[in-house]
Amino acid sequence: MMNEPMNCEFTKNKAKEVIDEVSKIVVGQYEFVEHMVVALLSGGHVLIEGVPGLAKTLASKVMAKVIKADFKRVQFTPDLMPADITGTKVFDSKSGNFYLKKGPLFTNVFLADEINRTPPKTQAALLESMEERSVTIDGETHLLEEPFMVLATQNPVEYEGTYPLPEAQVDRFMMKLIVDYIPQKFENQLLQKFNAGFNSSKLQEINIQSVCSFEDIKKCREEIQKVEVNEGVINYITSIIRATRNSPSLILGASPRASISLLLVSKTYAAIQGRNFVTPEDIKEMALPVLRHRVLLKPEAGIDGLKNDDVIQSILNKVEVPR
């Protein structure tokens, strides 16, 4: 007796519920919200870039509320120390023992606001948590609870007083999402909501439904794991990655970690469409957010007006698509 083909209806429906609920508050940013949910279900972290006032922090808070997750936000500043986010051992004079005072990193959704405003030493404190899902304090390793997700924002305009993220740090973000201004019709809707009394700083008073639990996320990930990827699609992924390494416009191409990330998010993207197989179109849809922060443009290409996205799009146009 043949096994029945698996479908991804649960993942499709659950993702749609989360996206729709977040989109009730975060108006006009459907693709941005969808990609955040893709990263969440893929078990990855997200670097979010956009000018101030585009609801980057609001989207993070609302998504955490919708998935019933613990949320912590830290404003990254030049004087922030690693212990300020990881925690430290504190001496209790009454008992004569040291106890762990957990930092804000012990949460489910951690928002590093303006991550490029803090020195590399503090940025590096995130590395272990992002890769190993653990924090080491005074030689003792503490596991973080699942799901664990780092969302980091940075401002693309103000570079004075900032510290560019090291390549090792950037590569640990599964996706980099660019948030842009919303169309006028959505900005009209936004003003109407505020005119009617909406206040984004009082989320506890807003009727946001929690539509997804940790168990739901686990079930979605189990479905996503079973999404099929044929040999032609795998070769398509590696062909795109190799093309970034051979591009005359790039100093640095994408790493094998980028290949893995592109595979994982494409499986998730296929699943939230309700499919149990990955198509080349899924790869194309996910390529920019997965690769744009992992490649380094040559200075002369930048002078010519090229951007990372332009080079990746050119590669996608040239690499042969499997039939």
C-alpha positions as a printed NumPy array, in Angstrom:
array([[  0.   ,   0.   ,   0.   ],
       [  1.44 ,   3.363,  -1.068],
       [  1.783,   6.2  ,   1.425],
       [ -0.611,   9.089,   0.88 ],
       [  1.142,  12.253,  -0.299],
       [  1.746,  14.67 ,   2.553],
       [  0.24 ,  18.133,   2.287],
       [  1.135,  21.246,   4.241],
       [ -2.355,  22.523,   5.005],
       [ -1.653,  22.972,   8.715],
       [  1.437,  25.102,   8.049],
       [ -0.344,  27.052,   5.311],
       [ -3.341,  27.845,   7.535],
       [ -1.307,  28.606,  10.655],
       [  1.093,  30.916,   8.794],
       [ -1.844,  32.753,   7.212],
       [ -3.457,  33.237,  10.629],
       [ -0.248,  34.73 ,  12.052],
       [  0.403,  36.951,   9.013],
       [ -3.198,  38.207,   8.92 ],
       [ -3.253,  38.951,  12.652],
       [  0.049,  40.878,  12.568],
       [ -1.081,  42.713,   9.412],
       [ -4.116,  44.081,  11.279],
       [ -1.677,  46.244,  13.268],
       [  1.286,  46.511,  10.871],
       [ -0.54 ,  48.028,   7.899],
       [  0.747,  47.791,   4.329],
       [  3.802,  45.593,   5.034],
       [  2.429,  42.161,   4.036],
       [  5.603,  40.843,   2.362],
       [  7.78 ,  41.988,   5.272],
       [  5.485,  40.242,   7.777],
       [  5.302,  37.114,   5.602],
       [  9.095,  36.892,   5.431],
       [  9.366,  37.32 ,   9.219],
       [  7.01 ,  34.359,   9.641],
       [  9.06 ,  32.329,   7.122],
       [ 12.178,  32.978,   9.236],
       [ 10.326,  32.076,  12.452],
       [  9.106,  28.732,  11.075],
       [ 12.562,  28.053,   9.572],
       [ 14.207,  28.595,  12.986],
       [ 16.273,  31.553,  11.796],
       [ 17.114,  35.127,  12.794],
       [ 16.338,  38.328,  10.909],
       [ 18.249,  41.55 ,  10.279],
       [ 15.784,  44.364,   9.544],
       [ 16.921,  47.527,   7.803],
       [ 14.851,  50.66 ,   7.347],
       [ 14.65 ,  54.317,   8.3  ],
       [ 12.993,  55.199,  11.642],
       [  9.214,  55.121,  11.884],
       [  8.419,  52.154,   9.615],
       [  7.037,  49.831,  12.356],
       [ 10.088,  47.546,  12.64 ],
       [  9.846,  47.401,  16.44 ],
       [  6.04 ,  47.293,  16.381],
       [  6.036,  44.328,  13.979],
       [  8.418,  42.42 ,  16.276],
       [  6.286,  43.086,  19.371],
       [  3.031,  42.167,  17.646],
       [  4.4  ,  38.927,  16.175],
       [  5.648,  37.853,  19.614],
       [  2.185,  38.519,  21.052],
       [  0.449,  36.632,  18.231],
       [  2.587,  33.498,  18.818],
       [  2.27 ,  33.737,  22.65 ],
       [  6.019,  34.283,  22.993],
       [  8.031,  36.075,  25.649],
       [  9.474,  39.284,  24.152],
       [ 12.444,  41.402,  25.232],
       [ 13.778,  44.544,  23.568],
       [ 17.204,  46.115,  24.169],
       [ 18.233,  49.476,  22.755],
       [ 21.825,  48.913,  21.623],
       [ 24.048,  51.867,  22.559],
       [ 27.85 ,  52.497,  22.553],
       [ 28.09 ,  51.872,  26.324],
       [ 26.16 ,  48.565,  26.307],
       [ 28.221,  45.695,  27.769],
       [ 27.908,  41.953,  26.956],
       [ 26.67 ,  41.198,  30.496],
       [ 23.84 ,  43.708,  29.946],
       [ 22.246,  41.299,  27.493],
       [ 23.478,  37.859,  28.6  ],
       [ 23.253,  38.333,  32.376],
       [ 25.82 ,  37.75 ,  35.087],
       [ 26.552,  35.919,  38.337],
       [ 25.604,  37.973,  41.417],
       [ 26.81 ,  37.327,  44.97 ],
       [ 24.104,  36.828,  47.586],
       [ 25.531,  38.007,  50.922],
       [ 22.83 ,  36.195,  52.921],
       [ 23.463,  32.731,  51.52 ],
       [ 27.113,  33.33 ,  50.651],
       [ 26.528,  31.918,  47.157],
       [ 26.532,  33.281,  43.637],
       [ 23.294,  33.098,  41.657],
       [ 22.548,  33.731,  37.991],
       [ 20.808,  36.98 ,  37.173],
       [ 19.508,  36.271,  33.684],
       [ 19.784,  38.986,  31.053],
       [ 17.113,  39.9  ,  28.485],
       [ 18.575,  37.347,  26.044],
       [ 16.72 ,  34.655,  28.022],
       [ 13.488,  35.043,  26.058],
       [ 11.747,  33.72 ,  22.923],
       [ 11.842,  36.808,  20.69 ],
       [ 14.793,  39.126,  21.327],
       [ 14.834,  42.518,  19.592],
       [ 18.276,  44.112,  19.244],
       [ 17.255,  47.664,  18.354],
       [ 19.887,  49.507,  16.283],
       [ 22.381,  46.682,  16.684],
       [ 25.1  ,  48.598,  14.803],
       [ 25.27 ,  51.267,  17.528],
       [ 27.042,  48.972,  19.997],
       [ 30.737,  47.914,  19.854],
       [ 31.81 ,  44.567,  18.314],
       [ 32.426,  42.991,  21.744],
       [ 28.755,  43.356,  22.655],
       [ 27.6  ,  42.395,  19.168],
       [ 29.679,  39.222,  19.539],
       [ 27.787,  38.313,  22.735],
       [ 24.876,  37.423,  20.443],
       [ 26.914,  34.996,  18.324],
       [ 26.697,  31.969,  20.624],
       [ 22.995,  32.443,  21.32 ],
       [ 22.18 ,  32.754,  17.608],
       [ 24.171,  29.708,  16.515],
       [ 24.109,  27.371,  19.528],
       [ 20.848,  28.493,  21.195],
       [ 22.794,  28.82 ,  24.443],
       [ 24.536,  31.43 ,  26.616],
       [ 27.805,  30.847,  28.498],
       [ 28.291,  32.894,  31.687],
       [ 31.41 ,  32.39 ,  33.821],
       [ 32.148,  29.107,  32.091],
       [ 28.656,  27.7  ,  32.658],
       [ 26.448,  27.072,  29.596],
       [ 22.706,  27.756,  29.809],
       [ 20.343,  26.521,  27.095],
       [ 17.761,  28.953,  25.722],
       [ 14.126,  27.918,  25.377],
       [ 12.658,  27.224,  21.939],
       [ 11.478,  28.955,  19.932],
       [ 14.317,  31.464,  20.112],
       [ 14.614,  34.224,  17.534],
       [ 16.811,  37.317,  17.278],
       [ 15.394,  40.276,  15.372],
       [ 17.952,  43.052,  14.885],
       [ 17.243,  46.467,  13.39 ],
       [ 19.612,  48.953,  11.825],
       [ 19.204,  52.404,  10.309],
       [ 20.598,  52.655,   6.74 ],
       [ 20.942,  56.445,   6.859],
       [ 22.829,  57.463,  10.029],
       [ 26.299,  55.887,  10.077],
       [ 27.972,  58.339,  12.452],
       [ 28.81 ,  56.584,  15.716],
       [ 27.963,  53.123,  14.367],
       [ 29.97 ,  49.886,  14.245],
       [ 29.457,  47.803,  11.062],
       [ 28.495,  44.222,  11.873],
       [ 31.37 ,  41.726,  11.395],
       [ 30.894,  39.246,   8.527],
       [ 30.674,  36.35 ,  11.018],
       [ 27.791,  38.101,  12.788],
       [ 25.95 ,  39.052,   9.601],
       [ 26.191,  35.506,   8.214],
       [ 24.262,  34.173,  11.204],
       [ 21.153,  36.092,  10.187],
       [ 19.057,  33.817,   8.01 ],
       [ 17.441,  36.765,   6.244],
       [ 17.915,  40.502,   5.812],
       [ 14.636,  42.319,   5.214],
       [ 14.43 ,  45.827,   3.807],
       [ 11.462,  47.826,   5.093],
       [ 10.35 ,  50.648,   2.816],
       [  7.677,  53.35 ,   2.923],
       [  4.134,  52.054,   2.526],
       [  1.864,  53.136,  -0.382],
       [ -0.383,  56.159,   0.23 ],
       [ -3.607,  54.127,   0.472],
       [ -2.134,  52.147,   3.391],
       [ -0.794,  55.309,   5.021],
       [ -4.356,  56.684,   4.816],
       [ -5.6  ,  53.534,   6.614],
       [ -2.877,  53.989,   9.227],
       [ -3.899,  57.587,   9.949],
       [ -7.545,  56.547,  10.159],
       [ -6.632,  53.935,  12.801],
       [ -4.756,  56.534,  14.883],
       [ -7.543,  59.064,  14.352],
       [ -9.963,  56.482,  15.792],
       [ -7.827,  56.151,  18.953],
       [ -5.294,  53.437,  18.112],
       [ -2.082,  53.78 ,  20.15 ],
       [  0.855,  51.545,  19.185],
       [  2.563,  52.147,  22.545],
       [ -0.336,  50.477,  24.404],
       [ -0.388,  47.038,  22.805],
       [ -1.755,  45.452,  25.978],
       [ -4.991,  47.405,  25.43 ],
       [ -5.324,  46.349,  21.77 ],
       [ -7.299,  43.223,  20.938],
       [ -4.553,  41.093,  19.375],
       [ -5.436,  37.409,  19.138],
       [ -2.791,  34.807,  20.022],
       [ -3.349,  32.381,  17.145],
       [ -0.226,  30.209,  17.343],
       [  1.421,  28.28 ,  20.182],
       [  4.866,  26.719,  20.562],
       [  3.287,  23.333,  19.816],
       [  1.828,  24.732,  16.587],
       [  5.264,  26.031,  15.547],
       [  6.76 ,  22.612,  16.293],
       [  4.091,  20.895,  14.189],
       [  4.708,  23.342,  11.32 ],
       [  8.45 ,  22.628,  11.466],
       [  7.782,  18.893,  11.306],
       [  5.687,  19.405,   8.152],
       [  8.321,  21.701,   6.632],
       [ 11.049,  19.111,   7.266],
       [  9.146,  16.671,   5.018],
       [  8.836,  19.094,   2.079],
       [ 10.536,  17.474,  -0.915],
       [ 13.447,  19.048,  -2.789],
       [ 14.559,  17.271,  -5.946],
       [ 18.104,  17.034,  -7.224],
       [ 17.55 ,  19.665,  -9.935],
       [ 16.382,  22.26 ,  -7.393],
       [ 19.33 ,  21.526,  -5.085],
       [ 21.682,  21.996,  -8.043],
       [ 19.877,  25.27 ,  -8.858],
       [ 20.586,  26.548,  -5.3  ],
       [ 24.286,  25.653,  -5.458],
       [ 24.579,  27.136,  -8.978],
       [ 23.243,  30.475,  -7.695],
       [ 25.605,  30.405,  -4.703],
       [ 28.623,  29.532,  -6.88 ],
       [ 27.707,  32.35 ,  -9.269],
       [ 27.97 ,  34.851,  -6.379],
       [ 31.512,  33.591,  -5.695],
       [ 32.503,  34.055,  -9.347],
       [ 30.761,  37.404,  -9.921],
       [ 33.097,  40.157, -11.183],
       [ 31.046,  42.689,  -9.168],
       [ 31.607,  40.996,  -5.796],
       [ 34.619,  40.744,  -3.465],
       [ 32.9  ,  38.114,  -1.347],
       [ 30.347,  35.511,  -2.439],
       [ 27.849,  33.59 ,  -0.338],
       [ 28.964,  30.851,   2.1  ],
       [ 27.732,  27.244,   2.405],
       [ 25.637,  28.524,   5.332],
       [ 23.841,  30.684,   2.752],
       [ 23.096,  27.552,   0.658],
       [ 21.589,  25.859,   3.706],
       [ 19.541,  28.936,   4.614],
       [ 18.204,  29.261,   1.058],
       [ 17.202,  25.595,   1.094],
       [ 15.459,  25.84 ,   4.491],
       [ 13.522,  29.049,   3.834],
       [ 12.465,  27.806,   0.378],
       [ 11.007,  24.684,   1.99 ],
       [  9.155,  26.882,   4.468],
       [  7.934,  29.229,   1.729],
       [  6.639,  26.236,  -0.264],
       [  4.876,  24.889,   2.84 ],
       [  3.078,  28.167,   3.598],
       [  1.785,  28.042,   0.013],
       [  0.38 ,  24.606,   0.884],
       [  2.847,  22.655,  -1.279],
       [  4.946,  19.663,  -0.245],
       [  7.668,  20.326,  -2.838],
       [ 10.011,  23.212,  -3.657],
       [  9.972,  24.887,  -7.071],
       [ 12.621,  27.143,  -8.676],
       [ 10.185,  30.039,  -8.162],
       [ 10.413,  29.496,  -4.395],
       [ 14.201,  29.804,  -4.655],
       [ 13.887,  33.037,  -6.671],
       [ 11.404,  34.48 ,  -4.152],
       [ 13.72 ,  33.823,  -1.208],
       [ 17.097,  34.539,  -2.835],
       [ 17.26 ,  38.3  ,  -2.174],
       [ 16.416,  38.253,   1.563],
       [ 18.736,  35.269,   2.143],
       [ 21.722,  36.496,   0.099],
       [ 21.746,  40.311,   0.085],
       [ 23.679,  40.623,   3.368],
       [ 26.091,  37.756,   2.682],
       [ 27.799,  39.205,  -0.394],
       [ 30.261,  42.105,  -0.513],
       [ 30.217,  44.56 ,  -3.393],
       [ 33.436,  45.745,  -5.047],
       [ 34.   ,  49.511,  -4.532],
       [ 34.026,  50.168,  -8.281],
       [ 30.661,  48.409,  -8.665],
       [ 29.243,  50.634,  -5.934],
       [ 30.584,  53.723,  -7.7  ],
       [ 28.748,  52.573, -10.84 ],
       [ 25.517,  52.624,  -8.815],
       [ 25.134,  48.864,  -8.357],
       [ 23.675,  47.446,  -5.155],
       [ 23.83 ,  43.929,  -3.708],
       [ 20.253,  43.266,  -4.808],
       [ 21.092,  44.272,  -8.401],
       [ 23.972,  41.805,  -8.596],
       [ 21.909,  38.95 ,  -7.104],
       [ 18.997,  39.697,  -9.445],
       [ 21.4  ,  39.649, -12.401],
       [ 22.671,  36.246, -11.268],
       [ 19.096,  34.928, -10.972],
       [ 18.424,  36.106, -14.526],
       [ 21.504,  34.257, -15.854],
       [ 21.518,  30.941, -13.957],
       [ 19.651,  28.265, -15.892],
       [ 16.347,  27.301, -14.266],
       [ 15.776,  23.526, -13.989],
       [ 12.782,  22.17 , -15.881]])
